[in-house]
Amino acid sequence: MAEDSDLEKTEQPSQRKLDQAKEKGQVARSHELSTFSILLAGGATLWFMGASLNSKMVKLLHDGLTFNHDLVFKPELMIPHLYDLSMSMLITFAPVLLMLFLAAFLSPLMLNGWLFSTEALMPQFSRMNPVSGITRMFSTHALVELTKALGKATIVGGIATWVIWHRRDDVMQLATLSITTAISQIGYLVGGSFLAIVSAMLLIVAVDVPFQLWDHNKKLMMTKEEVRQESKESDGNPEVKGRIRSMQREAARRRMMAAIPTADVVVTNPTHYSVALKYSDKGMSAPTVVAKGSHLIAQRIREIAVENHVPILEAPPLARALHKHTEIGESIPEALYTAVAEVLAYVYQLKRYQAQGGDRPEQPDNLPVPAELDPASGIA
């Protein structure tokens, strides 16, 4: 059951998956929004430029239908004349064409912002599979598109029928008007009817845009396994990272063990903690910790110290304080200077005794370790 739940797409798409889909050109698209924007822009432009377009169209009709003696008897002038009429018509409708272009270009930006993907232009031969094509024809998405098309045809067709029926008297009167007046009236009727019909598509757009956003998000939903795999790829495989940390700790441990023979003394608990200290009046302002550890590592530190004749001093409070408040490679805290100074003095006396003989130095006892630095004292 757990494996089945991991394979169900129940998780919201991550930002990484959304970005990858966008790079491939896979974004939410509403053809109804684009169609509505284009038709509305074209209709609004025709409506607001009606008077200007009307006068220019009348002039074009006049120039095109006027009998010209030169054109009749000089056919070579017909092509230039046709070119002039065509250019005049293009200039007349240029604002309308510009608005249509802007609407077609800007309408997709309403949903997804600016997007340019060459990957979306690459051919996908999998779409040529007839079995996949038949499957898409009877899919839920195809059913939704069919329902949307029927709803669009019903709404737009019903509004168009109502507009035409409502304006039937105005249409019939066109036959009684002069050409100039008829053109103006036709522009008014077409523009008003066009805007009324296009406005009916607003209801379709209001339904289609949320659906396309929801459908796109649904397609990008992720399984729990995909979320875990993406987390591994983004943050690194936990097993690999754990292995790297383990190797780093092992390397640091080897370096630490290699530094024990250079230490001046090892302070012990005696069994729980071991801390190796080194001091030189050349380049050191205070004694430095070269190795430390607890339990098995503490035991190994003591073994290496014995093998390399490094003095070992049992001083539990000092060992606990050093282990708690210092790190390898750091100088000891200032509050422990006095205690460590007594330890080093004892070590130097011990080395002199071993080299020259005489009275054996007494091992220091009751070292001045502040209670707040000793974890066993119970004082924070």
SELUM-58142 format. One line per field, with one value per residue: residue number from 1; residue in one letter; x, y, z of N, C-alpha, C in turn. Coordinates in steps of 0.2 Angstrom, whole numbers, m for minus. Each point is the difference from the previous one (the first is absolute). Layout:
REM SELUM-58142
nr	(NUM ...)
rest	(a ...)
n_c1	(X ...)
n_c2	(Y ...)
n_c3	(Z ...)
ca_c1	(X ...)
ca_c2	(Y ...)
ca_c3	(Z ...)
c_c1	(X ...)
c_c2	(Y ...)
c_c3	(Z ...)
***
This chain:
REM SELUM-58142
nr	(1 2 3 4 5 6 7 8 9 10 11 12 13 14 15 16 17 18 19 20 21 22 23 24 25 26 27 28 29 30 31 32 33 34 35 36 37 38 39 40 41 42 43 44 45 46 47 48 49 50 51 52 53 54 55 56 57 58 59 60 61 62 63 64 65 66 67 68 69 70 71 72 73 74 75 76 77 78 79 80 81 82 83 84 85 86 87 88 89 90 91 92 93 94 95 96 97 98 99 100 101 102 103 104 105 106 107 108 109 110 111 112 113 114 115 116 117 118 119 120 121 122 123 124 125 126 127 128 129 130 131 132 133 134 135 136 137 138 139 140 141 142 143 144 145 146 147 148 149 150 151 152 153 154 155 156 157 158 159 160 161 162 163 164 165 166 167 168 169 170 171 172 173 174 175 176 177 178 179 180 181 182 183 184 185 186 187 188 189 190 191 192 193 194 195 196 197 198 199 200 201 202 203 204 205 206 207 208 209 210 211 212 213 214 215 216 217 218 219 220 221 222 223 224 225 226 227 228 229 230 231 232 233 234 235 236 237 238 239 240 241 242 243 244 245 246 247 248 249 250 251 252 253 254 255 256 257 258 259 260 261 262 263 264 265 266 267 268 269 270 271 272 273 274 275 276 277 278 279 280 281 282 283 284 285 286 287 288 289 290 291 292 293 294 295 296 297 298 299 300 301 302 303 304 305 306 307 308 309 310 311 312 313 314 315 316 317 318 319 320 321 322 323 324 325 326 327 328 329 330 331 332 333 334 335 336 337 338 339 340 341 342 343 344 345 346 347 348 349 350 351 352 353 354 355 356 357 358 359 360 361 362 363 364 365 366 367 368 369 370 371 372 373 374 375 376 377 378 379 380)
rest	(m a e d s d l e k t e q p s q r k l d q a k e k g q v a r s h e l s t f s i l l a g g a t l w f m g a s l n s k m v k l l h d g l t f n h d l v f k p e l m i p h l y d l s m s m l i t f a p v l l m l f l a a f l s p l m l n g w l f s t e a l m p q f s r m n p v s g i t r m f s t h a l v e l t k a l g k a t i v g g i a t w v i w h r r d d v m q l a t l s i t t a i s q i g y l v g g s f l a i v s a m l l i v a v d v p f q l w d h n k k l m m t k e e v r q e s k e s d g n p e v k g r i r s m q r e a a r r r m m a a i p t a d v v v t n p t h y s v a l k y s d k g m s a p t v v a k g s h l i a q r i r e i a v e n h v p i l e a p p l a r a l h k h t e i g e s i p e a l y t a v a e v l a y v y q l k r y q a q g g d r p e q p d n l p v p a e l d p a s g i a)
n_c1	(4 6 2 m6 0 6 m4 m4 m3 2 6 0 0 6 3 4 m5 m3 7 1 m6 1 6 m4 m3 0 m4 m4 m4 m2 m2 m5 5 4 m5 m2 7 1 m6 1 7 m1 m5 4 6 m4 m2 5 2 m7 0 7 m2 m5 3 5 m5 m4 6 2 m7 0 7 m3 m6 4 m4 5 0 5 m4 m5 3 2 m1 5 m5 m3 6 3 m6 0 7 m2 m6 4 5 m5 m2 6 1 m6 1 6 m4 m5 4 2 m6 m1 5 m2 m7 2 5 m5 m5 5 2 m7 1 5 m2 6 m1 7 m2 6 m1 m5 5 3 1 m6 4 0 m1 4 0 m3 3 5 m1 m1 5 3 m3 1 5 1 6 m1 m3 5 5 m3 0 6 2 m4 3 6 m2 m2 5 5 m2 m1 5 3 m4 1 6 0 m3 3 5 m5 m4 6 0 m7 1 5 m5 m3 6 3 5 1 m7 0 5 m2 m6 3 5 m5 m3 5 2 m7 m2 5 0 m6 2 5 m4 m4 6 m1 m6 1 3 m5 m3 2 2 m5 m4 3 0 m6 m2 3 m2 m6 2 1 m5 3 3 m1 1 m4 m4 1 m1 m5 m2 1 m3 m5 m1 0 2 m5 0 0 m4 m4 1 m2 m5 m1 2 m3 m5 0 0 m5 m3 2 m2 m5 m1 2 m4 m2 4 m3 m5 m1 m7 m2 m5 m1 m5 3 m7 m3 5 3 4 3 5 1 6 1 6 1 m4 0 m6 m3 m1 1 m6 4 m3 m6 m2 m5 0 m2 m2 m3 m3 m2 m2 m2 m2 m2 m3 m3 m2 m2 m1 m7 1 m3 m5 m2 m4 m5 0 6 0 m5 3 6 m3 m3 6 3 2 1 7 m4 1 3 m6 m1 m6 3 3 m3 m5 0 1 m4 m5 1 0 m5 m3 2 m2 m5 1 1 m5 m4 2 m1 m6 0 m3 m4 m2 m3 m5 m1 m2 m7 0 2 m5 m2 m5 m1 7 m1 m2 4 2 m4 5 m5)
n_c2	(m6 0 m5 m2 2 m3 m5 2 4 1 1 6 3 m2 5 m4 m4 6 2 m7 0 6 m2 m5 5 m4 4 3 m2 6 m4 m1 1 m3 m5 0 0 m5 m3 0 m1 m5 m2 1 m2 m5 m1 1 m4 m1 6 m1 m6 3 6 m4 m4 6 3 m6 m1 6 m1 m5 3 5 2 m3 5 3 m3 2 5 0 m6 2 4 m6 m3 5 1 m6 2 6 m3 m5 5 4 m6 m2 6 0 m7 3 5 m2 m1 6 2 m3 2 6 0 m2 5 4 m3 m3 6 1 m5 0 7 3 m4 m2 m5 m1 m2 5 2 m4 m4 m3 m5 1 6 m3 m2 m4 m5 4 1 m7 m2 5 m3 m5 4 1 1 m5 m3 2 m1 m6 m1 2 m4 m5 1 0 m5 m3 2 m1 m6 m1 3 m3 m5 1 1 m5 m4 2 m1 m4 4 1 m7 m1 5 m5 m4 4 m1 6 m1 7 2 m4 3 6 m2 m3 5 4 m3 0 7 3 m3 2 6 0 m2 4 4 m4 0 5 m3 m1 6 3 m5 2 6 1 m2 4 5 m2 m1 6 2 m3 2 5 m3 m1 m6 m4 m5 4 1 m6 m2 5 m1 m6 1 4 m4 m5 m5 m1 m5 4 5 m5 m3 6 1 m6 0 6 m3 m5 4 3 m6 m2 6 m1 m7 2 5 m6 m4 6 m3 4 0 m5 4 m5 m4 m6 m2 5 4 2 5 0 3 5 2 6 2 m4 5 m2 3 m6 m5 m4 m2 m5 m2 m2 m3 m4 m3 m3 6 1 m7 2 6 m3 m5 5 3 m5 m1 7 m3 1 5 m4 5 m4 4 m3 5 0 m7 0 4 m3 m6 4 3 m5 2 m5 1 1 6 m2 0 7 m2 m3 6 2 m4 2 6 m2 m2 5 4 m4 1 6 1 m3 4 6 m2 m1 6 3 m3 m2 5 m5 4 3 m5 5 3 m1 m2 6 m4 5 0 6 m2 m2 m4 m4 7 0 4 3)
n_c3	(0 4 m3 1 7 0 m4 4 m5 6 m2 3 m7 0 2 1 1 4 3 1 3 3 2 1 2 6 m3 5 m4 m2 m5 4 4 m3 m2 6 2 m5 1 7 m1 m5 3 5 m4 m3 7 3 m5 2 3 2 2 2 2 3 2 2 2 3 2 2 2 3 2 1 m5 m2 m4 4 5 m3 m2 6 m2 m2 1 m2 m2 m2 m4 m2 m2 m2 m3 m2 m2 m3 m2 m2 m2 m3 m1 m1 2 m4 m5 2 1 m6 m3 3 m2 m6 0 2 m4 m3 0 m1 m3 m4 m2 0 m6 0 m4 m2 6 1 m4 5 m6 2 m2 7 m3 m3 6 m4 4 1 m6 m1 4 m3 m6 4 1 6 m2 m4 5 3 m5 0 7 1 m5 3 6 m3 m4 5 4 m4 m2 7 2 m5 2 7 m1 m4 4 5 m5 m1 3 4 0 1 4 0 m3 4 2 m1 m5 1 0 m5 m2 2 m2 m5 0 1 m5 m4 1 1 m6 m3 3 m2 m6 m1 2 m4 m3 3 0 m6 m1 4 m4 m6 2 5 m4 m4 5 2 m7 m2 6 m2 m6 3 3 6 m1 6 m4 m5 5 2 m7 m1 6 m2 m6 4 6 m5 m2 5 m3 m6 2 3 m5 m3 4 m1 m7 1 3 m5 m5 3 1 m6 m2 4 m2 m6 3 3 m4 m3 3 5 0 3 1 5 m1 0 0 2 2 m6 2 m7 4 m3 2 m3 2 m6 0 6 0 m1 4 m5 m1 0 6 m1 5 m1 5 m6 m2 6 0 m6 2 5 m4 m4 5 2 m6 1 6 m1 4 5 1 6 m3 3 5 m1 0 4 3 m1 1 5 2 m3 m5 m4 1 5 2 6 4 0 1 m4 m1 6 m1 m6 2 5 m5 m4 6 2 m6 1 6 m2 m6 4 4 m6 m2 6 2 6 3 0 m5 5 m1 m4 5 0 m6 m1 m1 m3 5 m3 0 6 m5 4 0 m6 0 m2)
ca_c1	(m4 4 3 m5 m1 5 0 m6 2 m3 4 0 6 5 2 5 m3 m3 5 1 m6 0 5 m2 m5 m6 m3 m7 m2 m7 m1 m5 2 3 m5 m4 4 1 m6 m2 4 m3 m7 0 3 m4 m5 3 2 m5 m1 5 0 m6 2 5 m3 m4 4 3 m5 0 5 0 m6 m1 3 6 1 7 1 m3 4 7 0 6 m2 m4 3 1 m6 m2 5 m1 m6 2 3 m4 m4 5 1 m6 m1 6 m1 m3 5 5 m4 m1 7 2 m4 3 6 0 m4 3 4 m4 0 7 6 4 3 3 3 1 m1 m7 0 3 m5 m1 m3 m4 m7 m2 m2 m7 m3 0 m4 m7 m1 m1 m6 m5 2 m4 2 m4 m7 m1 0 m6 m5 1 m2 m7 m3 1 m4 m7 0 2 m5 m7 1 0 m7 m4 3 m2 m7 m1 2 m2 m3 5 3 m4 0 6 m1 m3 5 5 6 4 m3 m1 7 0 m5 3 5 m3 m4 5 4 m3 m2 6 2 m5 1 6 m1 m3 5 3 m2 4 7 0 1 6 6 1 1 7 5 m1 2 7 3 m1 5 7 0 5 m1 4 6 3 2 6 5 2 3 7 4 1 4 5 m2 2 5 7 2 2 6 6 1 3 7 3 2 5 6 2 2 7 4 0 4 7 3 0 7 3 m3 4 m3 m7 m4 m5 m6 5 m2 m6 2 7 2 7 1 6 2 6 1 1 m6 m6 m2 m3 0 m5 m3 1 m4 m4 m5 m4 m1 5 5 5 5 5 5 4 4 5 5 5 4 5 3 m3 m2 m7 m1 m7 m3 m7 m3 3 m1 m7 0 3 m4 m6 0 5 0 7 3 m1 3 m4 m3 4 m1 4 7 4 0 4 7 2 1 6 6 1 3 7 4 0 5 6 2 2 7 5 m1 m1 m7 m6 m5 m7 m5 m5 m7 m4 1 m6 m5 m6 m5 m4 2 0 m7 m2 m2 m7 0 0)
ca_c2	(6 6 1 3 8 4 1 5 7 3 5 6 0 4 6 m3 m4 5 3 m4 0 6 m1 m4 3 m3 5 1 4 0 2 4 7 3 2 6 6 2 2 6 5 2 3 6 5 2 4 7 4 0 6 1 m5 1 5 m3 m6 3 2 m6 m2 5 0 m6 m1 6 m1 4 0 m3 m7 m4 0 m2 m6 0 4 m4 m3 6 2 m5 0 5 m2 m5 3 4 m4 m2 6 1 m5 m1 1 m6 m5 1 m2 m7 m3 1 m5 m7 m1 2 m4 m6 2 0 m7 m3 4 m1 m7 m2 m6 m3 m8 m1 0 m6 m5 m5 m5 m4 2 m3 m7 0 m3 6 5 m2 1 7 2 m2 2 5 7 1 0 7 4 m1 4 8 3 0 6 6 1 1 7 5 m1 3 8 3 0 6 6 1 1 7 6 m2 6 4 m3 1 7 2 0 6 5 1 m4 3 m1 m7 m3 3 m4 m7 0 1 m6 m5 1 m1 m7 m4 0 m3 m8 m2 1 m6 m4 2 m5 m6 1 0 m7 m4 2 m4 m7 m1 0 m6 m6 0 m2 m7 m4 0 m3 m4 m5 1 m3 5 6 m3 m1 7 2 m3 3 7 1 m5 m7 0 m6 2 5 m3 m4 5 3 m5 0 6 m1 m5 3 5 m4 m3 6 2 m5 1 5 m2 0 6 4 1 m4 m2 0 m5 1 m3 m4 3 5 1 6 1 7 2 7 2 7 3 0 m2 5 m4 m7 m2 m7 m4 m6 m1 m5 m3 m8 m4 5 2 m5 m1 5 m2 m5 3 4 m5 m3 5 3 7 m1 0 3 0 6 0 6 4 m3 1 7 0 m3 3 7 1 m4 m2 6 6 1 m1 6 4 m2 m6 2 m2 m7 m3 2 m5 m6 0 0 m6 m4 2 m3 m7 m2 1 m6 m6 1 2 m3 4 m2 0 6 m2 2 5 m2 6 6 6 m1 4 m5 1 m3 m8 m2 m4 3 2 8 3)
ca_c3	(0 0 m7 m5 1 m3 m7 m1 m1 5 2 m5 m3 3 m4 m5 m5 m4 m4 m5 m5 m4 m5 m6 m4 2 5 m1 m6 m1 m6 1 2 m6 m5 3 0 m7 m2 3 m2 m6 1 3 m5 m5 3 1 m7 m5 m4 m4 m5 m5 m6 m5 m4 m5 m5 m3 m5 m5 m4 m3 m5 m5 m7 m2 m7 m1 2 m6 m6 2 5 4 6 5 6 5 3 5 6 4 4 5 5 3 4 6 4 4 5 4 7 2 0 5 6 0 1 7 5 m1 3 8 4 3 6 6 4 1 m1 m6 m1 m6 1 m6 1 m2 m7 m3 m2 4 m4 4 m1 m7 1 m1 6 4 m3 1 7 1 m2 5 7 4 m2 m6 2 3 m5 m4 4 m1 m7 m1 4 m4 m5 3 3 m5 m5 3 0 m7 m3 3 m3 m7 0 3 m4 m6 m3 m2 m5 m5 m2 m4 m7 m1 1 m5 2 5 7 2 2 7 4 0 5 7 2 0 6 6 1 1 7 4 m1 3 7 3 1 6 5 m1 3 7 2 m3 3 6 m2 m3 5 4 m4 0 6 1 m4 3 7 1 5 6 m2 m4 5 3 m4 m2 6 0 m5 1 6 1 3 7 1 m2 5 6 m2 m1 7 4 m2 2 8 1 m2 5 6 m2 1 7 3 m2 4 7 2 1 6 6 6 m2 6 0 5 m5 m5 m5 m4 m1 m4 m1 0 m3 1 m2 1 m6 m5 4 6 5 m1 m5 0 m7 m1 6 m2 6 0 m4 m3 6 2 m5 2 6 m3 m5 4 3 m5 m2 6 2 7 1 7 1 3 m3 m1 m5 m6 m1 m2 m7 m5 m1 m2 m5 m7 m2 m3 4 6 6 3 4 7 1 m1 6 1 m5 2 5 m3 m4 4 2 m5 m2 6 m1 m5 3 4 m4 m3 5 7 6 3 m4 1 2 m5 2 3 1 m5 1 m6 2 1 m5 m6 1 m1 5 6 1 m1 m7)
c_c1	(4 3 m5 m1 6 0 m6 3 m4 3 0 7 5 2 5 m4 m4 4 2 m5 0 6 m2 m6 m7 m3 m8 m2 m8 m2 m6 2 3 m5 m4 4 0 m6 m2 4 m2 m6 1 3 m5 m6 3 3 m5 0 5 1 m6 2 5 m2 m4 5 3 m5 m1 5 1 m5 m1 3 6 2 7 1 m3 4 7 1 7 0 m4 4 3 m6 m2 5 m2 m6 2 4 m4 m5 4 1 m6 m1 6 m1 m4 4 5 m3 m1 7 2 m4 2 6 0 m5 3 4 m4 0 7 6 4 3 2 3 1 m1 m7 0 2 m6 m1 m3 m5 m7 m3 m2 m8 m4 0 m5 m8 m1 m1 m7 m6 2 m4 1 m4 m7 m1 0 m6 m6 1 m2 m7 m3 2 m4 m7 m1 1 m6 m7 1 0 m7 m4 2 m3 m8 m2 1 m3 m3 5 4 m4 0 6 m1 m3 5 5 6 4 m3 m1 7 1 m4 2 5 m2 m4 5 4 m3 m2 7 2 m5 1 7 0 m3 6 3 m2 4 7 0 0 6 6 2 1 6 5 m1 3 8 3 m1 4 7 0 5 m1 5 7 4 3 6 6 3 4 7 4 2 5 6 m3 2 5 7 2 3 7 6 1 4 7 3 2 6 7 2 3 7 5 1 5 7 3 1 8 4 m2 5 m3 m7 m4 m6 m5 0 m3 m5 3 8 1 7 2 8 2 7 0 1 m6 m6 m1 m2 1 m6 m2 2 m4 m5 m6 m3 0 5 5 5 5 5 5 5 5 6 5 5 5 6 3 m2 m2 m8 m1 m8 m2 m7 m3 3 m1 m7 m1 3 m4 m6 0 6 m1 7 2 m1 4 m5 m3 5 m1 3 7 4 0 4 8 3 2 7 6 1 4 7 4 0 5 7 2 2 6 6 0 m1 m7 m5 m5 m7 m5 m5 m7 m4 2 m5 m4 m6 m6 m5 2 0 m7 m2 m2 m7 m1 0 4)
c_c2	(6 1 2 7 4 1 4 7 4 7 6 0 5 6 m3 m3 5 3 m4 m1 6 0 m4 3 m2 5 m1 4 0 3 5 7 3 2 6 6 3 3 7 6 3 3 7 5 2 5 7 3 m1 5 1 m6 0 5 m3 m5 3 3 m5 m2 5 0 m7 m1 6 m2 4 m1 m3 m7 m4 0 m1 m5 0 4 m3 m2 5 2 m5 m1 6 m1 m5 3 4 m4 m3 5 1 m5 m1 0 m7 m6 0 m2 m8 m3 1 m5 m7 m1 1 m5 m6 3 1 m6 m1 5 m1 m7 m1 m7 m4 m8 m1 0 m7 m5 m5 m6 m5 2 m3 m7 0 m2 6 5 m2 1 7 2 m2 1 5 7 1 1 8 5 0 4 7 2 0 6 7 1 2 8 5 0 3 7 2 m1 5 7 1 1 7 5 m2 6 5 m3 1 7 2 1 7 6 1 m4 3 m2 m8 m3 2 m4 m7 0 0 m7 m6 0 m2 m8 m4 1 m4 m8 m1 1 m6 m5 1 m5 m7 1 m1 m7 m4 2 m4 m8 m2 0 m6 m6 0 m2 m7 m4 0 m2 m5 m6 2 m2 5 6 m2 0 7 3 m3 4 7 1 m5 m7 0 m6 2 5 m3 m3 5 3 m6 0 6 m1 m5 4 5 m4 m2 6 1 m5 1 6 m1 0 6 4 0 m5 m2 0 m4 1 m5 m5 3 5 0 6 1 7 1 7 1 8 4 m1 m1 5 m4 m7 m2 m7 m3 m6 m1 m6 m3 m8 m3 4 2 m5 m1 6 m2 m5 3 4 m5 m3 5 4 7 m1 0 2 m1 6 0 6 4 m4 1 8 2 m3 3 7 2 m4 m1 6 6 1 m1 6 3 m2 m7 0 m3 m7 m3 1 m4 m7 0 1 m7 m5 2 m3 m8 m2 1 m6 m6 0 1 m4 5 m1 0 5 m3 2 5 m2 6 6 5 0 4 m5 1 m3 m8 m2 m4 4 2 7 2 5)
c_c3	(0 m7 m5 1 m2 m7 m2 0 5 2 m5 m3 3 m4 m5 m5 m5 m5 m6 m6 m4 m5 m6 m3 3 6 m2 m6 0 m7 0 2 m6 m5 3 m1 m7 m3 3 m2 m7 0 3 m4 m5 2 1 m6 m5 m5 m5 m5 m5 m5 m4 m4 m6 m6 m4 m5 m6 m5 m4 m6 m5 m7 m1 m7 m2 1 m5 m6 1 5 4 6 5 6 5 4 6 6 4 4 6 6 5 5 6 5 4 5 4 8 3 0 5 7 1 2 8 4 m1 4 8 4 4 6 6 5 2 0 m6 0 m7 1 m7 0 m2 m8 m3 m1 5 m3 3 m1 m7 2 0 6 5 m2 2 8 2 m2 5 7 3 m3 m7 1 3 m6 m5 3 m1 m7 m1 4 m3 m6 2 2 m6 m5 2 0 m7 m3 3 m3 m7 0 3 m5 m7 m4 m3 m7 m7 m3 m4 m7 m2 1 m5 2 5 7 1 2 7 4 1 5 7 2 1 7 6 1 2 7 5 0 4 8 3 1 7 5 m2 2 7 3 m3 3 7 m2 m3 5 4 m3 0 6 2 m4 3 7 0 6 5 m2 m4 4 4 m4 m2 6 0 m5 1 6 0 3 7 1 m2 4 6 m1 0 7 4 m2 2 8 1 m2 6 6 m1 1 7 4 m2 3 7 2 1 6 6 5 m2 7 m1 6 6 m5 m5 m5 0 m4 0 m1 m3 1 m2 1 m6 m5 4 6 6 m2 m5 1 m7 m1 6 m2 7 m1 m4 m3 5 1 m6 0 5 m3 m4 5 4 m5 m2 6 1 7 0 7 1 4 m2 m1 m6 m7 m2 m3 m7 m5 m2 m3 m6 m6 m2 m4 3 6 6 2 5 8 2 0 6 1 m5 1 5 m3 m4 4 3 m6 m2 6 m1 m5 2 5 m3 m3 4 6 5 3 m5 2 2 m5 3 2 1 m5 0 m6 3 m1 m6 m7 0 m1 6 6 1 m1 m7 m1)
***
